[in-house]
Amino acid sequence: MEGGLVGTVAEICRYPVKSMGGELLPSCEVGGQGLLADRAYALVDDQQGMDGLVGSAKHPRRWPGLLEWRALFTETPKVGLPPPPVRLVMPDGRVLADPGAHASHLSAFFGRPVCLSSRPPDRPMLQQFHTGAEGRAPGRLTREPMPAGTFFDLARINLLFSSTLDRLSGAHPGGRFTVARFRPNIVVTSPGAPGDLPEAGWAGKTLAIGNSLVIRVDSPCRRCVMTTLAQADLPQDPGILRTITRVNQGHAGLNASVVRSGVIEVGDAVKCPEW
């Protein structure tokens, strides 16, 4: 597939458990459901009245510290097979290698019955906290539907350009605009000029990555309170979301879907036929 060079794949990120830290991969198979085994698991409340609600850091008051957990597959996922078990790393560094003990540790951490599930509810929903204007006015809580049969918020693939992080960093020098705050699947290093936001106006275009994968850009990715939360060595910073709103109308990254499945590797060229 011919087309102009947009950039190269700098990082491939998979998140075995929704809203937990994930894995950096040298390569990965990508199909109609996105990266193989991405968001294969999620936390689900066991309490009555919470049917269908999936654990998400978008509701930080209900799931405090969820982003500070990390999940790693115990073996390499295989196409057509159920996802392998995960090893969990707690915020204090303790490693939970026994899947049978996950629920008890998670329930103790969050203070209520919680389980780790690979089976999405029939009608998966998540609660999302929206900050007020400029992050200063009172916020509001909404209940958002998720794609049936998945633990995705919306898109199966999210891309982020390094030049977007550079632009945002320049607008808020005191903030740390790292990849971890944005949780993309594919990070693209772009040769764009300083100040460029290469993601603007790309909805509807296709991107060819490596020798086989083709994806379609469906929309810019609107960012939420998750980008501001503390995780690992990153402090809480409301200025992150305020800067995204001021500089790029609240968007950073691209939501995409798969047109043709394939395998991608770090270092692969990213091309846009319409560019």
NUTI-13815 format. One record per residue: residue number from 1; residue in three letters; x, y, z of N, C-alpha, C in turn. Coordinates in steps of 0.2 Angstrom, whole numbers, plus 5000, padded with zeros to 4 digits. Example, Ala and Ser with C-alpha at 12.3 -4.5 7.8 and 13.67 -1.06 7.14 Angstrom:
  pos  code  n_px  n_py  n_pz  ca_px  ca_py  ca_pz  c_px  c_py  c_pz
    1   ALA  5066  4972  5039   5062   4978   5039  5066  4984  5039
    2   SER  5064  4989  5035   5068   4995   5036  5064  5000  5039
//
This chain:
  pos  code  n_px  n_py  n_pz  ca_px  ca_py  ca_pz  c_px  c_py  c_pz
    1   MET  5004  4994  5000   5000   5000   5000  5004  5006  5000
    2   GLU  5004  5010  4995   5008   5016   4994  5005  5022  4998
    3   GLY  5009  5027  4999   5007   5033   5003  5013  5036  5006
    4   GLY  5011  5043  5008   5016   5047   5011  5018  5044  5018
    5   LEU  5025  5045  5020   5027   5043   5026  5024  5048  5032
    6   VAL  5021  5045  5037   5019   5049   5042  5023  5049  5048
    7   GLY  5026  5043  5049   5031   5042   5055  5033  5035  5056
    8   THR  5035  5033  5062   5037   5026   5063  5034  5024  5070
    9   VAL  5033  5018  5071   5030   5015   5077  5036  5016  5082
   10   ALA  5035  5020  5088   5040   5020   5093  5038  5016  5099
   11   GLU  5032  5015  5100   5030   5010   5106  5023  5006  5104
   12   ILE  5023  5000  5106   5017   4996   5106  5014  4995  5113
   13   CYS  5008  4997  5115   5006   4996   5122  5000  4992  5122
   14   ARG  5000  4987  5127   4994   4983   5128  4992  4983  5135
   15   TYR  4986  4983  5137   4983   4984   5143  4979  4977  5145
   16   PRO  4982  4972  5148   4978   4966   5149  4972  4967  5154
   17   VAL  4972  4972  5158   4967   4974   5162  4965  4981  5161
   18   LYS  4959  4982  5160   4956   4989   5159  4958  4994  5165
   19   SER  4961  4999  5163   4962   5005   5168  4968  5003  5173
   20   MET  4972  4997  5171   4978   4996   5175  4984  4997  5170
   21   GLY  4990  4998  5173   4996   4999   5169  4997  4992  5165
   22   GLY  5000  4993  5159   5001   4987   5155  5008  4985  5153
   23   GLU  5008  4983  5146   5015   4980   5144  5017  4984  5138
   24   LEU  5024  4985  5137   5027   4987   5131  5029  4981  5127
   25   LEU  5027  4981  5121   5028   4975   5117  5033  4977  5111
   26   PRO  5037  4972  5109   5041   4973   5103  5037  4972  5096
   27   SER  5032  4968  5097   5027   4967   5091  5021  4964  5094
   28   CYS  5016  4964  5089   5009   4962   5091  5005  4961  5085
   29   GLU  5001  4955  5086   4995   4954   5081  4990  4959  5082
   30   VAL  4987  4961  5077   4981   4966   5077  4975  4964  5073
   31   GLY  4970  4963  5076   4964   4961   5072  4958  4965  5073
   32   GLY  4952  4963  5071   4946   4967   5072  4945  4970  5079
   33   GLN  4947  4966  5084   4946   4968   5091  4952  4972  5093
   34   GLY  4956  4974  5089   4962   4978   5091  4968  4974  5092
   35   LEU  4973  4976  5097   4979   4972   5098  4976  4966  5102
   36   LEU  4979  4960  5100   4978   4954   5103  4978  4954  5111
   37   ALA  4972  4953  5114   4971   4952   5121  4972  4959  5124
   38   ASP  4971  4964  5121   4971   4971   5124  4964  4971  5128
   39   ARG  4964  4974  5134   4958   4975   5138  4954  4968  5139
   40   ALA  4958  4963  5139   4955   4956   5140  4951  4955  5146
   41   TYR  4954  4959  5151   4950   4958   5158  4948  4965  5160
   42   ALA  4944  4965  5165   4942   4971   5169  4939  4970  5176
   43   LEU  4939  4974  5180   4936   4974   5187  4929  4975  5186
   44   VAL  4925  4971  5190   4918   4971   5190  4916  4971  5197
   45   ASP  4911  4976  5199   4908   4976   5206  4904  4970  5207
   46   ASP  4905  4966  5213   4900   4961   5215  4894  4963  5219
   47   GLN  4894  4970  5220   4888   4972   5224  4882  4972  5220
   48   GLN  4876  4971  5224   4870   4972   5221  4868  4979  5218
   49   GLY  4865  4980  5213   4863   4986   5210  4869  4989  5205
   50   MET  4874  4985  5204   4880   4987   5200  4880  4983  5194
   51   ASP  4875  4979  5192   4875   4975   5186  4877  4979  5180
   52   GLY  4882  4976  5176   4884   4979   5170  4890  4984  5171
   53   LEU  4891  4987  5177   4896   4992   5178  4903  4989  5178
   54   VAL  4907  4992  5174   4914   4990   5173  4919  4994  5177
   55   GLY  4924  4992  5180   4928   4996   5184  4932  5000  5179
   56   SER  4933  5007  5180   4936   5012   5176  4939  5017  5180
   57   ALA  4945  5019  5179   4948   5025   5182  4945  5032  5180
   58   LYS  4940  5031  5175   4936   5037   5174  4932  5040  5179
   59   HIS  4931  5035  5184   4927   5037   5190  4932  5036  5196
   60   PRO  4937  5041  5197   4942   5040   5202  4940  5039  5209
   61   ARG  4934  5042  5211   4932   5042   5218  4929  5035  5219
   62   ARG  4927  5031  5214   4925   5024   5216  4930  5019  5215
   63   TRP  4935  5021  5211   4941   5016   5209  4947  5020  5210
   64   PRO  4948  5023  5217   4955   5026   5218  4961  5022  5218
   65   GLY  4966  5024  5214   4972   5020   5214  4972  5015  5209
   66   LEU  4967  5014  5205   4967   5009   5200  4972  5009  5195
   67   LEU  4974  5015  5193   4979   5016   5188  4986  5014  5190
   68   GLU  4987  5014  5197   4993   5012   5200  4994  5005  5200
   69   TRP  4989  5001  5199   4990   4994   5198  4993  4992  5191
   70   ARG  4996  4987  5190   4999   4985   5184  4997  4977  5182
   71   ALA  4996  4976  5176   4994   4969   5174  4999  4966  5169
   72   LEU  5001  4960  5169   5005   4957   5164  5003  4950  5163
   73   PHE  5003  4948  5157   5001   4941   5155  5006  4936  5158
   74   THR  5004  4930  5160   5009   4925   5162  5012  4921  5157
   75   GLU  5009  4922  5151   5011   4919   5145  5009  4922  5139
   76   THR  5011  4921  5133   5010   4925   5127  5003  4923  5125
   77   PRO  4998  4928  5124   4991   4926   5121  4992  4923  5114
   78   LYS  4987  4919  5113   4987   4916   5106  4980  4917  5103
   79   VAL  4980  4918  5096   4974   4920   5093  4969  4914  5093
   80   GLY  4963  4915  5095   4958   4910   5095  4957  4906  5102
   81   LEU  4962  4908  5106   4961   4905   5113  4959  4910  5118
   82   PRO  4957  4908  5124   4955   4913   5129  4961  4916  5132
   83   PRO  4961  4922  5134   4967   4925   5137  4970  4922  5142
   84   PRO  4977  4921  5143   4980   4918   5148  4979  4922  5155
   85   PRO  4981  4919  5160   4980   4922   5167  4985  4928  5167
   86   VAL  4983  4933  5172   4988   4939   5173  4991  4939  5179
   87   ARG  4997  4942  5180   5000   4943   5186  4999  4950  5188
   88   LEU  4997  4952  5194   4995   4959   5196  5001  4961  5200
   89   VAL  5003  4968  5199   5007   4971   5203  5004  4977  5207
   90   MET  5004  4976  5213   5000   4981   5217  5004  4988  5218
   91   PRO  5000  4993  5220   5004   5000   5220  5010  5000  5225
   92   ASP  5010  4995  5230   5016   4995   5234  5021  4991  5232
   93   GLY  5020  4988  5226   5026   4984   5223  5025  4976  5224
   94   ARG  5020  4974  5228   5019   4967   5229  5016  4964  5223
   95   VAL  5018  4958  5221   5016   4954   5215  5011  4949  5217
   96   LEU  5006  4949  5214   5001   4944   5215  5001  4939  5209
   97   ALA  5004  4933  5210   5005   4928   5204  4999  4923  5204
   98   ASP  4996  4922  5210   4990   4917   5210  4984  4920  5208
   99   PRO  4981  4918  5202   4975   4921   5200  4969  4920  5205
  100   GLY  4969  4914  5209   4964   4913   5214  4964  4918  5220
  101   ALA  4969  4922  5220   4970   4926   5226  4968  4934  5224
  102   HIS  4967  4935  5217   4966   4941   5215  4960  4945  5218
  103   ALA  4954  4941  5218   4948   4944   5220  4949  4947  5227
  104   SER  4952  4943  5232   4952   4945   5239  4957  4951  5240
  105   HIS  4962  4951  5236   4967   4957   5237  4963  4963  5234
  106   LEU  4960  4962  5228   4957   4968   5225  4951  4971  5229
  107   SER  4947  4966  5232   4942   4968   5237  4944  4972  5243
  108   ALA  4950  4969  5246   4953   4973   5252  4955  4980  5250
  109   PHE  4958  4980  5244   4961   4987   5242  4955  4992  5241
  110   PHE  4950  4990  5238   4944   4995   5236  4939  4995  5241
  111   GLY  4939  4990  5246   4935   4991   5252  4928  4988  5250
  112   ARG  4927  4984  5245   4920   4981   5244  4922  4975  5239
  113   PRO  4917  4970  5238   4918   4965   5234  4919  4966  5227
  114   VAL  4925  4964  5224   4927   4966   5217  4930  4959  5214
  115   CYS  4929  4958  5208   4932   4952   5205  4935  4954  5198
  116   LEU  4939  4950  5196   4943   4951   5189  4939  4947  5184
  117   SER  4937  4949  5179   4933   4945   5174  4935  4946  5167
  118   SER  4935  4941  5163   4936   4941   5156  4930  4941  5152
  119   ARG  4924  4941  5155   4918   4940   5152  4914  4947  5153
  120   PRO  4914  4951  5148   4910   4957   5149  4903  4956  5150
  121   PRO  4900  4961  5154   4892   4960   5155  4888  4961  5149
  122   ASP  4882  4958  5149   4878   4959   5143  4877  4966  5140
  123   ARG  4877  4971  5145   4876   4978   5143  4882  4981  5147
  124   PRO  4888  4981  5145   4893   4984   5149  4892  4992  5149
  125   MET  4893  4995  5155   4893   5002   5156  4899  5004  5160
  126   LEU  4901  5010  5160   4905   5013   5164  4903  5020  5167
  127   GLN  4905  5022  5173   4904   5028   5176  4910  5033  5174
  128   GLN  4908  5039  5172   4913   5044   5171  4912  5050  5174
  129   PHE  4918  5052  5178   4917   5059   5181  4920  5064  5176
  130   HIS  4916  5069  5175   4918   5075   5171  4919  5081  5175
  131   THR  4925  5084  5175   4927   5090   5178  4923  5096  5176
  132   GLY  4922  5101  5181   4919   5107   5179  4923  5111  5174
  133   ALA  4921  5117  5173   4924   5121   5168  4931  5123  5171
  134   GLU  4936  5122  5167   4943   5123   5169  4945  5119  5175
  135   GLY  4941  5114  5177   4943   5110   5182  4942  5113  5189
  136   ARG  4938  5118  5189   4937   5122   5195  4930  5121  5198
  137   ALA  4925  5121  5193   4918   5121   5195  4916  5114  5197
  138   PRO  4911  5113  5201   4909   5106   5202  4908  5101  5196
  139   GLY  4910  5095  5197   4910   5091   5191  4903  5087  5191
  140   ARG  4902  5082  5187   4896   5078   5186  4898  5071  5184
  141   LEU  4894  5066  5186   4895   5059   5185  4890  5057  5180
  142   THR  4892  5053  5175   4888   5050   5170  4889  5043  5169
  143   ARG  4884  5040  5166   4884   5032   5165  4884  5031  5158
  144   GLU  4890  5028  5155   4891   5028   5148  4891  5021  5145
  145   PRO  4887  5019  5140   4887   5013   5137  4894  5011  5134
  146   MET  4896  5005  5134   4902   5003   5131  4900  4998  5125
  147   PRO  4904  4997  5120   4903   4992   5115  4901  4985  5117
  148   ALA  4896  4982  5115   4894   4976   5118  4899  4970  5117
  149   GLY  4900  4966  5122   4905   4961   5121  4912  4963  5122
  150   THR  4913  4969  5125   4920   4971   5125  4921  4975  5132
  151   PHE  4928  4976  5134   4929   4981   5139  4932  4987  5137
  152   PHE  4931  4989  5130   4933   4995   5127  4928  5001  5129
  153   ASP  4931  5007  5130   4927   5013   5131  4923  5014  5124
  154   LEU  4927  5014  5119   4924   5016   5112  4928  5013  5107
  155   ALA  4934  5015  5105   4938   5013   5100  4942  5007  5101
  156   ARG  4943  5002  5097   4948   4996   5098  4955  4998  5097
  157   ILE  4957  5004  5094   4964   5006   5094  4964  5013  5095
  158   ASN  4970  5015  5099   4971   5022   5100  4978  5024  5098
  159   LEU  4979  5029  5094   4986   5031   5092  4987  5038  5095
  160   LEU  4994  5039  5096   4996   5045   5099  5002  5047  5096
  161   PHE  5003  5053  5093   5009   5056   5090  5014  5059  5095
  162   SER  5020  5058  5095   5025   5061   5099  5025  5068  5099
  163   SER  5023  5071  5093   5023   5078   5092  5017  5081  5095
  164   THR  5012  5078  5096   5006   5080   5100  5009  5081  5108
  165   LEU  5012  5076  5110   5015   5077   5117  5020  5083  5118
  166   ASP  5024  5084  5112   5028   5089   5112  5025  5096  5112
  167   ARG  5020  5097  5108   5016   5103   5108  5012  5104  5115
  168   LEU  5009  5099  5118   5006   5100   5124  5011  5102  5130
  169   SER  5017  5099  5130   5022   5100   5134  5024  5107  5134
  170   GLY  5025  5110  5128   5027   5117   5127  5022  5122  5130
  171   ALA  5015  5120  5130   5010   5124   5132  5009  5124  5140
  172   HIS  5012  5119  5143   5012   5118   5150  5018  5115  5153
  173   PRO  5024  5119  5153   5030   5117   5154  5031  5113  5161
  174   GLY  5027  5115  5165   5027   5112   5172  5024  5105  5172
  175   GLY  5020  5103  5167   5017   5096   5167  5021  5091  5164
  176   ARG  5019  5085  5165   5023   5079   5163  5018  5075  5158
  177   PHE  5019  5077  5152   5015   5074   5146  5018  5067  5144
  178   THR  5017  5062  5148   5020   5056   5146  5015  5051  5143
  179   VAL  5018  5046  5139   5013   5041   5136  5009  5038  5141
  180   ALA  5011  5037  5147   5007   5033   5152  5001  5037  5154
  181   ARG  5000  5043  5154   4994   5047   5155  4989  5046  5150
  182   PHE  4991  5044  5144   4986   5044   5138  4984  5037  5136
  183   ARG  4988  5032  5138   4986   5025   5137  4985  5023  5130
  184   PRO  4989  5025  5125   4988   5023   5118  4990  5016  5117
  185   ASN  4988  5013  5111   4990   5007   5109  4997  5007  5105
  186   ILE  4997  5013  5101   5002   5014   5096  5005  5021  5097
  187   VAL  5011  5022  5098   5014   5028   5099  5018  5029  5092
  188   VAL  5017  5035  5089   5020   5036   5082  5025  5042  5083
  189   THR  5031  5041  5081   5036   5047   5081  5035  5050  5074
  190   SER  5034  5056  5075   5032   5060   5069  5038  5065  5067
  191   PRO  5039  5066  5060   5044   5071   5058  5042  5078  5058
  192   GLY  5035  5079  5060   5032   5085   5060  5036  5091  5063
  193   ALA  5035  5097  5061   5039   5103   5063  5036  5104  5070
  194   PRO  5040  5107  5075   5038   5109   5081  5032  5113  5081
  195   GLY  5027  5111  5086   5021   5115   5086  5015  5111  5082
  196   ASP  5017  5107  5078   5012   5103   5074  5008  5099  5078
  197   LEU  5001  5098  5076   4997   5093   5079  4994  5089  5073
  198   PRO  4998  5084  5071   4997   5080   5065  4990  5076  5065
  199   GLU  4987  5076  5071   4981   5072   5072  4975  5076  5069
  200   ALA  4975  5082  5069   4970   5087   5067  4967  5085  5060
  201   GLY  4961  5084  5059   4958   5084   5053  4959  5077  5049
  202   TRP  4961  5072  5053   4962   5065   5050  4957  5060  5050
  203   ALA  4951  5062  5053   4945   5058   5053  4943  5055  5046
  204   GLY  4943  5049  5045   4941   5046   5039  4947  5044  5034
  205   LYS  4953  5046  5036   4959   5043   5033  4961  5037  5035
  206   THR  4965  5033  5031   4968   5027   5032  4975  5027  5034
  207   LEU  4978  5023  5038   4985   5022   5039  4987  5015  5038
  208   ALA  4992  5014  5034   4996   5008   5033  5002  5007  5038
  209   ILE  5002  5002  5042   5007   5001   5047  5011  4995  5046
  210   GLY  5017  4995  5045   5021   4989   5043  5019  4986  5036
  211   ASN  5020  4980  5036   5019   4976   5029  5011  4974  5028
  212   SER  5007  4975  5033   5000   4972   5032  4995  4976  5035
  213   LEU  4996  4978  5041   4990   4982   5045  4988  4988  5042
  214   VAL  4981  4989  5041   4978   4995   5039  4973  4997  5043
  215   ILE  4973  5003  5046   4968   5005   5050  4964  5011  5048
  216   ARG  4958  5013  5050   4955   5019   5048  4954  5023  5054
  217   VAL  4956  5030  5053   4955   5035   5059  4947  5036  5059
  218   ASP  4944  5035  5065   4937   5036   5065  4936  5043  5068
  219   SER  4940  5045  5073   4938   5052   5076  4944  5054  5081
  220   PRO  4945  5060  5082   4950   5062   5087  4948  5060  5094
  221   CYS  4952  5058  5098   4951   5056   5105  4950  5061  5110
  222   ARG  4944  5062  5113   4943   5067   5118  4945  5064  5125
  223   ARG  4949  5068  5128   4952   5066   5134  4948  5068  5140
  224   CYS  4949  5064  5146   4945   5065   5152  4950  5066  5158
  225   VAL  4947  5065  5164   4950   5066   5170  4956  5061  5171
  226   MET  4956  5055  5168   4961   5050   5169  4968  5053  5167
  227   THR  4968  5058  5163   4975   5061   5161  4978  5064  5166
  228   THR  4974  5066  5171   4976   5071   5177  4978  5067  5183
  229   LEU  4977  5060  5183   4978   5056   5189  4985  5054  5191
  230   ALA  4986  5053  5197   4993   5051   5199  4994  5044  5197
  231   GLN  5000  5042  5195   5001   5035   5194  5009  5034  5194
  232   ALA  5011  5028  5197   5018   5027   5197  5022  5034  5200
  233   ASP  5026  5036  5196   5030   5042   5198  5027  5049  5195
  234   LEU  5021  5048  5192   5017   5054   5190  5013  5057  5195
  235   PRO  5013  5064  5196   5009   5067   5201  5002  5068  5198
  236   GLN  4997  5069  5203   4991   5072   5200  4992  5079  5197
  237   ASP  4989  5081  5192   4990   5087   5189  4984  5089  5184
  238   PRO  4979  5093  5187   4973   5095   5183  4975  5100  5177
  239   GLY  4981  5102  5178   4983   5107   5172  4984  5103  5166
  240   ILE  4985  5096  5166   4986   5092   5160  4979  5093  5156
  241   LEU  4974  5091  5159   4967   5092   5155  4966  5099  5153
  242   ARG  4967  5104  5157   4966   5111   5155  4970  5113  5149
  243   THR  4976  5110  5149   4980   5112   5143  4978  5109  5137
  244   ILE  4976  5102  5137   4973   5099   5131  4967  5103  5129
  245   THR  4962  5105  5134   4956   5109   5132  4958  5115  5128
  246   ARG  4963  5119  5131   4965   5125   5129  4968  5125  5122
  247   VAL  4973  5120  5121   4977   5119   5115  4973  5116  5109
  248   ASN  4969  5111  5111   4966   5107   5106  4959  5104  5107
  249   GLN  4955  5109  5110   4948   5107   5111  4947  5101  5115
  250   GLY  4951  5099  5119   4950   5093   5123  4953  5086  5120
  251   HIS  4956  5087  5114   4957   5081   5110  4965  5079  5110
  252   ALA  4967  5073  5111   4974   5071   5110  4974  5064  5108
  253   GLY  4976  5062  5102   4977   5055   5100  4971  5054  5095
  254   LEU  4971  5048  5092   4966   5046   5087  4963  5040  5089
  255   ASN  4956  5039  5088   4952   5033   5089  4952  5030  5082
  256   ALA  4953  5023  5081   4954   5020   5075  4951  5013  5075
  257   SER  4949  5010  5069   4947   5004   5069  4951  5000  5063
  258   VAL  4950  4993  5063   4955   4989   5059  4951  4988  5052
  259   VAL  4955  4990  5047   4952   4988   5040  4955  4982  5038
  260   ARG  4961  4980  5039   4965   4974   5037  4969  4972  5043
  261   SER  4968  4966  5045   4972   4963   5051  4980  4963  5049
  262   GLY  4984  4963  5054   4991   4962   5052  4995  4962  5059
  263   VAL  5002  4961  5058   5007   4961   5063  5011  4968  5063
  264   ILE  5011  4971  5069   5015   4977   5069  5021  4976  5073
  265   GLU  5027  4980  5072   5033   4979   5076  5035  4987  5077
  266   VAL  5039  4987  5083   5042   4994   5084  5047  4995  5078
  267   GLY  5047  5001  5076   5051   5003   5070  5047  5003  5063
  268   ASP  5041  5000  5063   5037   5000   5057  5036  5007  5054
  269   ALA  5036  5008  5048   5034   5014   5045  5026  5015  5045
  270   VAL  5024  5021  5046   5017   5022   5046  5016  5027  5040
  271   LYS  5011  5025  5036   5010   5029   5030  5003  5030  5029
  272   CYS  5001  5036  5026   4994   5038   5024  4994  5039  5017
  273   PRO  4990  5035  5014   4989   5035   5006  4986  5042  5004
  274   GLU  4982  5045  5008   4979   5051   5006  4983  5057  5008
  275   TRP  4989  5056  5011   4993   5062   5013  4997  5064  5008
//
